[in-house]
Amino acid sequence: MRALIIYDSKHEAGATHAIAECITNALREGGIEATICRPKDPCPNPRNFDLIVVGTPIYYERPMRSVLEFIDRNDGLRGLKVAVFITCFAASKKIPAPIRNAVIRRYLNSVLKHVKGEVVASKVFKGWIRSPDPSVLEECAEWGKTLVKIAQKLSALASKGSRGEELSYA
């Protein structure tokens, strides 16, 4: 099982970078061959991977253009299994839940509308400015473990499908 983690960030020490690294490590610890790449770098063809994880921060209420362009340039990742994560300050529990949920939904949808593949998971993480938030990194590690389970299930289903059996996520 192979996973490609595509993300971008304006800051090398920022939340999105740390979370992408955290997810990559969790996938590797779970036995998944994980490759991490930023759209500005030469990235491998996503079609050579079983799971694509896309991550972007939200700046000024928008996802990073480079991430959306990567998705669009690759036919919306059509036909691929995709997990999406975003980082934003709106995920803070200090914001009232109804407002937080509406804003998060809008931000997540601004990425999801570009994805033509099958979205198997999505997650919103609270960003930070100066120093990593240990609770967010713990949350990230747990989501990484969830992605490992999803990847294992996808692998098992693909194996059954290659024998002519019906695929089901149930």
C-alpha positions, -999 to 999 in steps of 0.1 A, spaced: 0 0 0 14 34 -10 3 68 1 12 103 -13 9 132 11 6 165 -9 5 197 11 17 233 11 24 259 37 38 294 38 59 285 68 84 257 72 77 255 109 40 260 106 11 238 116 3 224 81 39 213 76 41 197 111 7 180 106 17 167 71 49 152 87 29 138 116 5 120 91 34 107 71 51 93 102 18 77 113 13 60 79 49 47 79 46 34 114 15 16 102 34 -1 75 23 22 46 49 33 21 44 71 24 58 98 2 55 135 12 56 163 -14 49 200 -19 34 211 -52 63 235 -59 86 204 -59 87 176 -85 61 153 -71 54 117 -83 24 109 -103 -6 105 -79 -19 76 -101 10 55 -87 -5 56 -52 -34 39 -34 -42 68 -12 -37 105 -17 -37 128 14 -41 165 5 -34 192 31 -36 230 30 -38 258 55 -65 284 51 -51 319 46 -75 349 43 -104 324 41 -89 305 12 -69 273 7 -35 277 -8 -37 281 -46 -8 257 -52 -27 228 -36 -59 235 -56 -38 238 -88 -21 204 -80 -56 188 -76 -69 204 -108 -37 196 -128 -42 160 -119 -78 158 -131 -92 164 -96 -76 131 -86 -104 114 -104 -106 76 -97 -83 79 -67 -90 75 -29 -84 109 -13 -82 121 23 -82 159 29 -71 180 58 -71 217 64 -55 238 91 -72 270 103 -76 291 134 -114 288 130 -111 253 144 -103 268 178 -128 258 206 -128 294 216 -151 302 187 -187 294 194 -197 260 179 -224 272 155 -200 298 139 -170 274 141 -189 246 124 -203 268 96 -169 284 88 -151 250 89 -176 235 66 -172 263 41 -134 261 43 -134 223 38 -158 225 10 -136 250 -8 -110 222 -11 -135 193 -16 -152 209 -46 -119 204 -65 -116 167 -57 -132 144 -82 -119 112 -66 -135 94 -37 -130 113 -5 -125 86 22 -117 109 51 -115 146 60 -102 165 90 -98 200 102 -70 209 126 -65 240 146 -35 260 134 -9 277 155 15 306 150 47 303 170 49 269 187 33 235 180 2 227 199 7 193 216 -30 185 216 -32 191 178 -2 169 172 -19 141 193 -51 146 173 -30 143 141 -13 111 152 -47 96 159 -60 107 125 -29 92 110 -38 58 127 -73 62 113 -58 67 78 -38 35 83 -70 16 90 -87 31 60 -57 22 38 -56 -14 51 -94 -17 44 -89 -2 9 -61 -27 2 -82 -56 14 -111 -44 -7 -89 -40 -38 -76 -75 -33 -111 -89 -31 -121 -68 -61 -92 -82 -82 -108 -116 -76 -140 -104 -91 -158 -99 -58 -180 -70 -51 -163 -41 -33 -180 -26 -3 -170 -2 25 -197 -15 49 
